[in-house]
């Protein structure tokens, strides 16, 4: 009996082999085949079964196990039948390495919440970082622009640093050891160690008493208050 109704236009639809020649009024289980080859549907719901001109209900009028269909009542020898498989079962495999490009992914991944190691190769840009950041490693020194504590600097010099990395500054040493800035005052150690030289174009001044444990050469003026 030909298919009645609007023609199927999508999907891999298959008309299975006719089973009427096997009907004898007693037998209820039959092998499903297409072109003489065994056919196993992905689900019983994928089969459209018409028996005797009546569409059969899945699970009530028939069941399917692997490549066999079993009817609740044995079909009579004169019962016409057709079975349409509404698509084949498919297995979605694992994509090969390097086969998925950015166009197949969502452009916005949203937030990530999890425990473990999250590794990203390349440049990571963030508008904010939540948490203390105490476990961040490999982060190079950057430049402060503004901070709620009132610190503003355009050089890679922060707090508790021992060196100055600013080519624009001239005539400045590379160490802050024993030199402090507090409440608008410059405070330094009361002892000079090592070798120090003050040229004629400079003036030296310290708040005493001062103990000189090294060598101090003065070509200009050196004042101890």
VENMORA-V43109 format. One record per helix or strand of 3 or more residues. SS is the DSSP state (alpha for helix, beta for strand). FROM is the first residue (numbers start at 1). TO is the last residue. If there is no record, write none. Layout:
ss | from | to
SS | FROM | TO
SS | FROM | TO
This chain:
ss | from | to
beta | 13 | 15
alpha | 20 | 22
beta | 29 | 31
alpha | 44 | 46
beta | 47 | 51
beta | 62 | 65
beta | 68 | 71
beta | 81 | 86
alpha | 102 | 104
beta | 179 | 182
beta | 185 | 188
beta | 195 | 198
beta | 203 | 206
beta | 215 | 218
beta | 221 | 224
